[in-house]
Amino acid sequence: MDAQALAHNLGIELLTIPIEEAFGAMLHILSDSFIDTEPNVAEENLQTRIRGNILMGLSNKFGWLVLTTGNKSEMATGYATLYGDMAGGFGVIKDVRKTLVYDLSNYRNAYDEPEKVIPSAVINKIPSAELKPNQTDQDTLPPYEVLDLILQAYVEQDCSFRDIVGMGFDSETTQRIITLVNRNEYKRRQAPPGVKITQRAFGRDRRLPIVNAYRQF
């Protein structure tokens, strides 16, 4: 497992806690309420919320600080689960776009040739929430190389829809990303604090209305 390799390289303790039993129990508890419906993101997100409960339980027991793993690209588009992977006390990379996460990983590894602290498989694998078979981030999002440029223009540079399309980006993709950013402000209001590295970090620097049917399109 990549997580095992990374933990070994960093010299940190790794706990493996299965969630199958808890997931099955949650599906059973909700079975009457979910009857006659097709499985969808609701069942998928149960898994990450179970993980969030386990992490917070360990934090409560041992006084550990839970670090959330969401990056700026995910937080911008709502590609994060409330009370799941958003559960924690500090967001280490919440203001770091996904492509910059890769750049920082490669930068860190450059100091460890020929051995790498961060396994190559972690960097090279297709990004996925891993909540269903064969799932990838690009099932619902454009490639991060495109997404991050649109987010940088809209979030950090205050560019309008017309400005971004004028830069050469697809209008339909641009509209969809802007809509996702605007629609997911309610999630970001509930996210933990974190490191700020840009001039327009979510939270204090950039906030949108979450009521009054705010719409840009």
Secondary structure, 3 states (H helix, E strand, C coil): CHHHHHHHHHCCCCCCCCCHHHHHHHHHHHCCCCCCCCCCHHHHHHHHHHHHHHHHHHHHHHCCCCEECCCHHHHHHCCCCCCCCCCCCEECCCCCCHHHHHHHHHHHHHHHCCCCCCCHHHHHCCCCCCCCCCCCHHHCCCCHHHHHHHHHHHHHCCCCHHHHHHCCCCHHHHHHHHHHHHHCHHHHCCCCCECCCCCCCECCCECCCCCCCCCCC
